[in-house]
Amino acid sequence: MRGIPGVKINIGGKEYNAHFDTGNSRSKISTSKNIADNFTKLTEPIEKGRASTLGQTFTILSIKIAETLQVGKYTFVQPEINYPLPVQIVNFGNEFISQFTITFDQKNLRVRLEQISK
């Protein structure tokens, strides 16, 4: 994951790499269209906004999926996923990150998530 903090996650029985993107203030969970196409869509895609990278601007779509997302000991049933991202990874934006206290153990390359009580 090239220096970007991340974890292995499971969506619908399949493992994916995911990283924590503190610069993504508008999204909870995002991925590429190729990855999103693997999921069973419970809703039709709806436009959530527009995003830009160096050299391209694109429309962000949002769907609710049937598959369960597992991150460590935490389970998310029928999560909302935004797409497309220009990279083949799952991205946790600030809306996701803000639910947790996250501890990074750089020496042992581990991440601990503790859900914040509401």
Biotite code that builds the C-alpha atoms (Angstrom):
import biotite.structure as struc

atoms = struc.array([
    struc.Atom([0.000, 0.000, 0.000], chain_id="A", res_id=1, res_name="MET", atom_name="CA", element="C"),
    struc.Atom([3.054, 2.194, -0.485], chain_id="A", res_id=2, res_name="ARG", atom_name="CA", element="C"),
    struc.Atom([3.169, 4.025, 2.827], chain_id="A", res_id=3, res_name="GLY", atom_name="CA", element="C"),
    struc.Atom([-0.574, 4.644, 3.032], chain_id="A", res_id=4, res_name="ILE", atom_name="CA", element="C"),
    struc.Atom([-2.069, 3.124, 6.197], chain_id="A", res_id=5, res_name="PRO", atom_name="CA", element="C"),
    struc.Atom([-4.296, 0.223, 5.298], chain_id="A", res_id=6, res_name="GLY", atom_name="CA", element="C"),
    struc.Atom([-5.840, -3.100, 6.194], chain_id="A", res_id=7, res_name="VAL", atom_name="CA", element="C"),
    struc.Atom([-7.131, -6.270, 4.583], chain_id="A", res_id=8, res_name="LYS", atom_name="CA", element="C"),
    struc.Atom([-10.936, -6.395, 4.585], chain_id="A", res_id=9, res_name="ILE", atom_name="CA", element="C"),
    struc.Atom([-13.572, -8.870, 3.496], chain_id="A", res_id=10, res_name="ASN", atom_name="CA", element="C"),
    struc.Atom([-16.617, -8.031, 1.386], chain_id="A", res_id=11, res_name="ILE", atom_name="CA", element="C"),
    struc.Atom([-18.958, -10.887, 0.581], chain_id="A", res_id=12, res_name="GLY", atom_name="CA", element="C"),
    struc.Atom([-16.318, -13.521, 1.258], chain_id="A", res_id=13, res_name="GLY", atom_name="CA", element="C"),
    struc.Atom([-13.612, -11.915, -0.896], chain_id="A", res_id=14, res_name="LYS", atom_name="CA", element="C"),
    struc.Atom([-10.497, -10.180, 0.458], chain_id="A", res_id=15, res_name="GLU", atom_name="CA", element="C"),
    struc.Atom([-9.600, -6.628, -0.600], chain_id="A", res_id=16, res_name="TYR", atom_name="CA", element="C"),
    struc.Atom([-6.929, -4.104, 0.314], chain_id="A", res_id=17, res_name="ASN", atom_name="CA", element="C"),
    struc.Atom([-8.307, -0.959, 1.909], chain_id="A", res_id=18, res_name="ALA", atom_name="CA", element="C"),
    struc.Atom([-6.638, 2.242, 2.975], chain_id="A", res_id=19, res_name="HIS", atom_name="CA", element="C"),
    struc.Atom([-7.506, 5.128, 5.246], chain_id="A", res_id=20, res_name="PHE", atom_name="CA", element="C"),
    struc.Atom([-7.858, 8.378, 3.307], chain_id="A", res_id=21, res_name="ASP", atom_name="CA", element="C"),
    struc.Atom([-8.089, 11.305, 5.721], chain_id="A", res_id=22, res_name="THR", atom_name="CA", element="C"),
    struc.Atom([-8.190, 13.660, 2.745], chain_id="A", res_id=23, res_name="GLY", atom_name="CA", element="C"),
    struc.Atom([-11.464, 12.158, 1.543], chain_id="A", res_id=24, res_name="ASN", atom_name="CA", element="C"),
    struc.Atom([-13.949, 14.271, 3.465], chain_id="A", res_id=25, res_name="SER", atom_name="CA", element="C"),
    struc.Atom([-17.035, 13.428, 1.384], chain_id="A", res_id=26, res_name="ARG", atom_name="CA", element="C"),
    struc.Atom([-17.164, 9.663, 1.447], chain_id="A", res_id=27, res_name="SER", atom_name="CA", element="C"),
    struc.Atom([-17.506, 6.749, 3.835], chain_id="A", res_id=28, res_name="LYS", atom_name="CA", element="C"),
    struc.Atom([-16.438, 3.838, 1.609], chain_id="A", res_id=29, res_name="ILE", atom_name="CA", element="C"),
    struc.Atom([-15.284, 4.176, -2.017], chain_id="A", res_id=30, res_name="SER", atom_name="CA", element="C"),
    struc.Atom([-13.821, 1.854, -4.616], chain_id="A", res_id=31, res_name="THR", atom_name="CA", element="C"),
    struc.Atom([-13.194, 1.430, -8.323], chain_id="A", res_id=32, res_name="SER", atom_name="CA", element="C"),
    struc.Atom([-15.951, 0.565, -10.778], chain_id="A", res_id=33, res_name="LYS", atom_name="CA", element="C"),
    struc.Atom([-14.275, -2.812, -11.426], chain_id="A", res_id=34, res_name="ASN", atom_name="CA", element="C"),
    struc.Atom([-14.516, -3.749, -7.747], chain_id="A", res_id=35, res_name="ILE", atom_name="CA", element="C"),
    struc.Atom([-18.023, -2.267, -7.347], chain_id="A", res_id=36, res_name="ALA", atom_name="CA", element="C"),
    struc.Atom([-19.216, -4.360, -10.300], chain_id="A", res_id=37, res_name="ASP", atom_name="CA", element="C"),
    struc.Atom([-18.489, -7.518, -8.227], chain_id="A", res_id=38, res_name="ASN", atom_name="CA", element="C"),
    struc.Atom([-21.183, -6.621, -5.687], chain_id="A", res_id=39, res_name="PHE", atom_name="CA", element="C"),
    struc.Atom([-24.937, -7.246, -5.731], chain_id="A", res_id=40, res_name="THR", atom_name="CA", element="C"),
    struc.Atom([-26.571, -3.836, -5.996], chain_id="A", res_id=41, res_name="LYS", atom_name="CA", element="C"),
    struc.Atom([-29.596, -3.356, -3.751], chain_id="A", res_id=42, res_name="LEU", atom_name="CA", element="C"),
    struc.Atom([-30.213, 0.142, -5.103], chain_id="A", res_id=43, res_name="THR", atom_name="CA", element="C"),
    struc.Atom([-29.775, 1.809, -8.442], chain_id="A", res_id=44, res_name="GLU", atom_name="CA", element="C"),
    struc.Atom([-26.711, 4.066, -8.629], chain_id="A", res_id=45, res_name="PRO", atom_name="CA", element="C"),
    struc.Atom([-27.409, 7.657, -7.607], chain_id="A", res_id=46, res_name="ILE", atom_name="CA", element="C"),
    struc.Atom([-25.166, 10.623, -8.257], chain_id="A", res_id=47, res_name="GLU", atom_name="CA", element="C"),
    struc.Atom([-23.425, 11.815, -5.079], chain_id="A", res_id=48, res_name="LYS", atom_name="CA", element="C"),
    struc.Atom([-21.242, 14.527, -6.578], chain_id="A", res_id=49, res_name="GLY", atom_name="CA", element="C"),
    struc.Atom([-18.131, 15.102, -8.624], chain_id="A", res_id=50, res_name="ARG", atom_name="CA", element="C"),
    struc.Atom([-14.462, 14.516, -7.855], chain_id="A", res_id=51, res_name="ALA", atom_name="CA", element="C"),
    struc.Atom([-11.211, 15.524, -9.482], chain_id="A", res_id=52, res_name="SER", atom_name="CA", element="C"),
    struc.Atom([-7.740, 14.076, -9.710], chain_id="A", res_id=53, res_name="THR", atom_name="CA", element="C"),
    struc.Atom([-4.768, 15.389, -11.624], chain_id="A", res_id=54, res_name="LEU", atom_name="CA", element="C"),
    struc.Atom([-6.052, 15.329, -15.164], chain_id="A", res_id=55, res_name="GLY", atom_name="CA", element="C"),
    struc.Atom([-9.631, 14.084, -14.780], chain_id="A", res_id=56, res_name="GLN", atom_name="CA", element="C"),
    struc.Atom([-12.988, 14.947, -13.271], chain_id="A", res_id=57, res_name="THR", atom_name="CA", element="C"),
    struc.Atom([-15.624, 12.274, -12.760], chain_id="A", res_id=58, res_name="PHE", atom_name="CA", element="C"),
    struc.Atom([-19.091, 11.698, -11.310], chain_id="A", res_id=59, res_name="THR", atom_name="CA", element="C"),
    struc.Atom([-19.301, 9.850, -7.988], chain_id="A", res_id=60, res_name="ILE", atom_name="CA", element="C"),
    struc.Atom([-22.098, 7.264, -7.847], chain_id="A", res_id=61, res_name="LEU", atom_name="CA", element="C"),
    struc.Atom([-23.470, 5.580, -4.734], chain_id="A", res_id=62, res_name="SER", atom_name="CA", element="C"),
    struc.Atom([-25.080, 2.155, -4.277], chain_id="A", res_id=63, res_name="ILE", atom_name="CA", element="C"),
    struc.Atom([-26.146, 0.004, -1.349], chain_id="A", res_id=64, res_name="LYS", atom_name="CA", element="C"),
    struc.Atom([-24.805, -3.550, -1.679], chain_id="A", res_id=65, res_name="ILE", atom_name="CA", element="C"),
    struc.Atom([-26.098, -6.914, -0.448], chain_id="A", res_id=66, res_name="ALA", atom_name="CA", element="C"),
    struc.Atom([-22.683, -8.160, 0.662], chain_id="A", res_id=67, res_name="GLU", atom_name="CA", element="C"),
    struc.Atom([-21.460, -7.719, 4.231], chain_id="A", res_id=68, res_name="THR", atom_name="CA", element="C"),
    struc.Atom([-18.239, -5.787, 4.808], chain_id="A", res_id=69, res_name="LEU", atom_name="CA", element="C"),
    struc.Atom([-15.938, -7.088, 7.548], chain_id="A", res_id=70, res_name="GLN", atom_name="CA", element="C"),
    struc.Atom([-13.107, -4.952, 8.961], chain_id="A", res_id=71, res_name="VAL", atom_name="CA", element="C"),
    struc.Atom([-11.392, -6.797, 11.798], chain_id="A", res_id=72, res_name="GLY", atom_name="CA", element="C"),
    struc.Atom([-14.072, -7.455, 14.425], chain_id="A", res_id=73, res_name="LYS", atom_name="CA", element="C"),
    struc.Atom([-16.518, -4.960, 12.886], chain_id="A", res_id=74, res_name="TYR", atom_name="CA", element="C"),
    struc.Atom([-19.288, -5.938, 10.486], chain_id="A", res_id=75, res_name="THR", atom_name="CA", element="C"),
    struc.Atom([-21.228, -3.583, 8.225], chain_id="A", res_id=76, res_name="PHE", atom_name="CA", element="C"),
    struc.Atom([-24.428, -5.026, 6.755], chain_id="A", res_id=77, res_name="VAL", atom_name="CA", element="C"),
    struc.Atom([-25.562, -3.695, 3.372], chain_id="A", res_id=78, res_name="GLN", atom_name="CA", element="C"),
    struc.Atom([-23.041, -0.847, 3.309], chain_id="A", res_id=79, res_name="PRO", atom_name="CA", element="C"),
    struc.Atom([-23.259, 2.117, 0.973], chain_id="A", res_id=80, res_name="GLU", atom_name="CA", element="C"),
    struc.Atom([-20.380, 2.150, -1.502], chain_id="A", res_id=81, res_name="ILE", atom_name="CA", element="C"),
    struc.Atom([-19.306, 5.088, -3.665], chain_id="A", res_id=82, res_name="ASN", atom_name="CA", element="C"),
    struc.Atom([-17.523, 4.613, -6.986], chain_id="A", res_id=83, res_name="TYR", atom_name="CA", element="C"),
    struc.Atom([-15.568, 5.015, -9.257], chain_id="A", res_id=84, res_name="PRO", atom_name="CA", element="C"),
    struc.Atom([-12.127, 5.568, -7.782], chain_id="A", res_id=85, res_name="LEU", atom_name="CA", element="C"),
    struc.Atom([-9.246, 5.685, -10.265], chain_id="A", res_id=86, res_name="PRO", atom_name="CA", element="C"),
    struc.Atom([-7.380, 2.964, -8.288], chain_id="A", res_id=87, res_name="VAL", atom_name="CA", element="C"),
    struc.Atom([-8.150, -0.720, -7.616], chain_id="A", res_id=88, res_name="GLN", atom_name="CA", element="C"),
    struc.Atom([-8.552, -0.487, -3.853], chain_id="A", res_id=89, res_name="ILE", atom_name="CA", element="C"),
    struc.Atom([-11.222, 0.145, -1.235], chain_id="A", res_id=90, res_name="VAL", atom_name="CA", element="C"),
    struc.Atom([-10.917, 3.575, 0.325], chain_id="A", res_id=91, res_name="ASN", atom_name="CA", element="C"),
    struc.Atom([-12.171, 4.527, 3.799], chain_id="A", res_id=92, res_name="PHE", atom_name="CA", element="C"),
    struc.Atom([-12.905, 8.251, 3.874], chain_id="A", res_id=93, res_name="GLY", atom_name="CA", element="C"),
    struc.Atom([-13.496, 10.540, 6.850], chain_id="A", res_id=94, res_name="ASN", atom_name="CA", element="C"),
    struc.Atom([-17.143, 9.484, 7.282], chain_id="A", res_id=95, res_name="GLU", atom_name="CA", element="C"),
    struc.Atom([-15.887, 5.944, 7.980], chain_id="A", res_id=96, res_name="PHE", atom_name="CA", element="C"),
    struc.Atom([-12.732, 6.899, 9.877], chain_id="A", res_id=97, res_name="ILE", atom_name="CA", element="C"),
    struc.Atom([-14.604, 9.242, 12.246], chain_id="A", res_id=98, res_name="SER", atom_name="CA", element="C"),
    struc.Atom([-16.446, 6.232, 13.755], chain_id="A", res_id=99, res_name="GLN", atom_name="CA", element="C"),
    struc.Atom([-13.202, 4.882, 15.247], chain_id="A", res_id=100, res_name="PHE", atom_name="CA", element="C"),
    struc.Atom([-10.148, 5.609, 17.309], chain_id="A", res_id=101, res_name="THR", atom_name="CA", element="C"),
    struc.Atom([-7.357, 4.240, 15.131], chain_id="A", res_id=102, res_name="ILE", atom_name="CA", element="C"),
    struc.Atom([-3.962, 3.192, 16.456], chain_id="A", res_id=103, res_name="THR", atom_name="CA", element="C"),
    struc.Atom([-1.108, 2.513, 14.033], chain_id="A", res_id=104, res_name="PHE", atom_name="CA", element="C"),
    struc.Atom([1.694, 0.189, 15.150], chain_id="A", res_id=105, res_name="ASP", atom_name="CA", element="C"),
    struc.Atom([4.342, 1.072, 12.585], chain_id="A", res_id=106, res_name="GLN", atom_name="CA", element="C"),
    struc.Atom([6.953, -1.317, 13.959], chain_id="A", res_id=107, res_name="LYS", atom_name="CA", element="C"),
    struc.Atom([4.698, -4.367, 13.599], chain_id="A", res_id=108, res_name="ASN", atom_name="CA", element="C"),
    struc.Atom([2.669, -3.040, 10.640], chain_id="A", res_id=109, res_name="LEU", atom_name="CA", element="C"),
    struc.Atom([-0.640, -3.373, 12.470], chain_id="A", res_id=110, res_name="ARG", atom_name="CA", element="C"),
    struc.Atom([-3.753, -1.220, 12.820], chain_id="A", res_id=111, res_name="VAL", atom_name="CA", element="C"),
    struc.Atom([-6.211, -1.301, 15.732], chain_id="A", res_id=112, res_name="ARG", atom_name="CA", element="C"),
    struc.Atom([-9.737, 0.068, 15.354], chain_id="A", res_id=113, res_name="LEU", atom_name="CA", element="C"),
    struc.Atom([-11.873, 0.849, 18.394], chain_id="A", res_id=114, res_name="GLU", atom_name="CA", element="C"),
    struc.Atom([-15.390, 2.063, 17.720], chain_id="A", res_id=115, res_name="GLN", atom_name="CA", element="C"),
    struc.Atom([-16.216, 5.378, 19.367], chain_id="A", res_id=116, res_name="ILE", atom_name="CA", element="C"),
    struc.Atom([-19.231, 5.156, 21.700], chain_id="A", res_id=117, res_name="SER", atom_name="CA", element="C"),
    struc.Atom([-22.128, 7.426, 20.820], chain_id="A", res_id=118, res_name="LYS", atom_name="CA", element="C"),
])
